[in-house]
């Protein structure tokens, strides 16, 4: 039973799950919307909203470091960090959470996994 368990394991160990969320977060920031499974989309929502809230509330070196550490440590994460702090966070300056939207779309043909589109509002 998973009563009061804090997060979805997504069938992966912790390092793989963190890498998955970092990659999905970078994809979402770069493209504005992505299609993934419902479980991954719901977990990504928790992950990305914390990042945007932190980037929205302050614009100092510590914020840059926090966002960069959450998105990974490569050139792709560096570009995504810059986009979050300079473009995305100011867009949500007067919004208290709810930066993403999840729309359930279809069942995947291969394994009948429920799919969803997650996008920035």
Protein Blocks (a to p, Z undefined) as FASTA:
>chain_A
ZZhiabdfklpafklmmmmmmmmmmmmmmnopacddfklmmmmmmmmmmmmmmmmmpccf
klmmmmmmmnopcfklmmmmmmmmmmmmmmmmmpggjibccddfbdcfklopacdddddZ
Z
